[in-house]
Amino acid sequence: MPTDGAGDSLWQACVDQLAQELSEQQFNTWIKPLTAQVTDDLSRMTVFVANRFKLDWIRAQYASKISAMAEKIYGQSVHVELALAPREAPVRSAPVAVMAETDVPRDVAGLGEDAASAAFKNRLNSGLTFDTLVEGTANRMARAAAMHVSGMPGHLYNPLFIYGGVGLGKTHLMHAVGNRLLADRPDSKVLYIHAEQFVSDVVKAYQRKTFDEFKERYHSLDLLLIDDVQFFANKDRTQEEFFNAFEALLAKKSHIVMTSDTYPKGLADIHERLVSRFDSGLTVAIEPPELEMRVAILINKARAESAEMPEEVAFFVAKNVRSNVRELEGALRKILAYSRFNQKEISIALAREALRDLLSIQNRQISVENIQKTVADYYKIKVADMYSKKRPASIARPRQIAMYLAKELTQKSLPEIGELFGGRDHTTVLHAVRKISGERQQLTELNQQLHVLEQTLKG
Ligand SMILES: Nc1ncnc2c1ncn2[C@@H]1O[C@H](COP(=O)(O)OP(=O)(O)OP(=O)(O)O)[C@@H](O)[C@H]1O
């Protein structure tokens, strides 16, 4: 039940926002498999859920969130209703851009559907190709190795192990290898699979006593693309089966490409014999993209959506969204949706408006130095007094207030804060935090001062 046009953008923007707010597991389990249909006037959104159990859960946990999000993005109220997905509805889950792995919803918590469907046999997403992958210093080596593998599987770099942080393009690169190989040699047997799905396949084979089929399926491949192998941790039976598949595939010169969030030796709770095999081909990292690459990605992705993003806007966004490509895509979606709904050209002012939540979250990243300066200004003492050993109350008290705010508004630990206040012991910081928070409850004036300071610091 796909949506299209502005409705599609609205739904995509909601999904994207949820991807940022929820944990990966929550997102993959509950949101990713959803589909939606939005009326032409954007006043109603019907979200389709696979079964009754999930429907109740989505209603309780996420429906009001989705509704508030849609309203915020669109600027007017959007009535959100939930419905059971018609059985024959095409599988069109969360938009490709925010999908980490495959078109098939994953059975993360054992609540979902059997993901193996004939329609998605190789589970490749045809949109994730080398052509749509922007090259930069951050992924140059991984991309070159992946291209090599797709041109000559079974030769060099086997296995190819690609690692890096979330949303940096590991999955994209894997699909690109599979798609390129199939374009060149359509008869090749290629399978893309997320490690969790592999675990689930092992469990099913075990329960149903169908290991022969399992082996036939995995051991006969020409190219196995397996994503996020860190999920094998502590799954002994899966590790054993993967080891067998690995040996069988390498023996017949089939190629294996793997991804993980860390390099092989950094993997926890995976048998040493597997780890050493992971590392026996080529191990390459993907780094977070540098500024120019982020700009290029934004401009390319905007074009792919038939929109033109001026370079200055791309620079503005790229400077503000630094962590990974998935977030960059999220920012782009918001800008495109905002521009379409408001029928305005894409400009820095529009981007600033569309990303105001995201930018304000970043502004909220307050440093201890900033707190020390703000508090010193407010109480008219020198910033140096924050680190000094002086003890008069006119200095000691603002210092304690600054320590309290440092604990409240930053992620720093007590010892780290102590260090930043002239190498003080963590017990001194703890004492200050307890004292000020206790007094805050009692003294209205102090509470007001703290409130003003907090507002100033949060911008
Ligand atoms: N260099 C790039 N050029 C274009 N798009 C990219 C690039 N890198 C990543 N992307 C896009 O960013 C999104 C996230 O990438 P991907 O899912 O491949 O990340 P990942 O590293 O596998 O993350 P995770 O570990 O969370 O699964 C995808 O939509 C992907 O197409």
The ligand as an SDF file (V2000), in Angstrom:
LIG
                    3D

 31 33  0  0  0  0  0  0  0  0999 V2000
   29.1150    7.1720    0.5130 N   0  0  0  0  0  0  0  0  0  0  0  0
   27.7940    7.1480    0.4370 C   0  0  0  0  0  0  0  0  0  0  0  0
   27.1540    7.6640   -0.6190 N   0  0  0  0  0  0  0  0  0  0  0  0
   25.8220    7.6570   -0.7050 C   0  0  0  0  0  0  0  0  0  0  0  0
   25.0080    7.1460    0.2480 N   0  0  0  0  0  0  0  0  0  0  0  0
   25.5920    6.6160    1.3180 C   0  0  0  0  0  0  0  0  0  0  0  0
   27.0030    6.5910    1.4810 C   0  0  0  0  0  0  0  0  0  0  0  0
   27.2890    6.0250    2.6580 N   0  0  0  0  0  0  0  0  0  0  0  0
   26.1190    5.6950    3.2070 C   0  0  0  0  0  0  0  0  0  0  0  0
   25.1010    6.0460    2.4060 N   0  0  0  0  0  0  0  0  0  0  0  0
   23.6690    5.8690    2.6970 C   0  0  0  0  0  0  0  0  0  0  0  0
   23.5050    6.0640    4.0990 O   0  0  0  0  0  0  0  0  0  0  0  0
   22.5310    5.1690    4.6060 C   0  0  0  0  0  0  0  0  0  0  0  0
   23.1480    4.3420    5.6980 C   0  0  0  0  0  0  0  0  0  0  0  0
   24.1080    3.4940    5.1220 O   0  0  0  0  0  0  0  0  0  0  0  0
   24.2170    1.9490    5.4890 P   0  0  0  0  0  0  0  0  0  0  0  0
   22.9010    1.3940    5.8840 O   0  0  0  0  0  0  0  0  0  0  0  0
   24.9240    1.2690    4.3720 O   0  0  0  0  0  0  0  0  0  0  0  0
   25.1380    2.0620    6.7770 O   0  0  0  0  0  0  0  0  0  0  0  0
   25.7930    0.9660    7.6560 P   0  0  0  0  0  0  0  0  0  0  0  0
   27.2220    1.3470    7.7700 O   0  0  0  0  0  0  0  0  0  0  0  0
   25.5000   -0.3920    7.1360 O   0  0  0  0  0  0  0  0  0  0  0  0
   25.0820    1.1970    9.0450 O   0  0  0  0  0  0  0  0  0  0  0  0
   24.5710    0.1390   10.1580 P   0  0  0  0  0  0  0  0  0  0  0  0
   25.7950   -0.3790   10.7940 O   0  0  0  0  0  0  0  0  0  0  0  0
   23.7830    1.0260   11.0600 O   0  0  0  0  0  0  0  0  0  0  0  0
   23.7630   -0.8910    9.4750 O   0  0  0  0  0  0  0  0  0  0  0  0
   22.0510    4.3370    3.4440 C   0  0  0  0  0  0  0  0  0  0  0  0
   20.8670    4.8970    2.9440 O   0  0  0  0  0  0  0  0  0  0  0  0
   23.1670    4.4890    2.4120 C   0  0  0  0  0  0  0  0  0  0  0  0
   22.6640    4.3830    1.0970 O   0  0  0  0  0  0  0  0  0  0  0  0
  1  2  1  0
  2  3  1  0
  2  7  2  0
  3  4  2  0
  4  5  1  0
  5  6  2  0
  6  7  1  0
  6 10  1  0
  7  8  1  0
  8  9  2  0
  9 10  1  0
 10 11  1  0
 11 12  1  0
 11 30  1  0
 12 13  1  0
 13 14  1  0
 13 28  1  0
 14 15  1  0
 15 16  1  0
 16 17  2  0
 16 18  1  0
 16 19  1  0
 19 20  1  0
 20 21  2  0
 20 22  1  0
 20 23  1  0
 23 24  1  0
 24 25  2  0
 24 26  1  0
 24 27  1  0
 28 29  1  0
 28 30  1  0
 30 31  1  0
M  END
$$$$
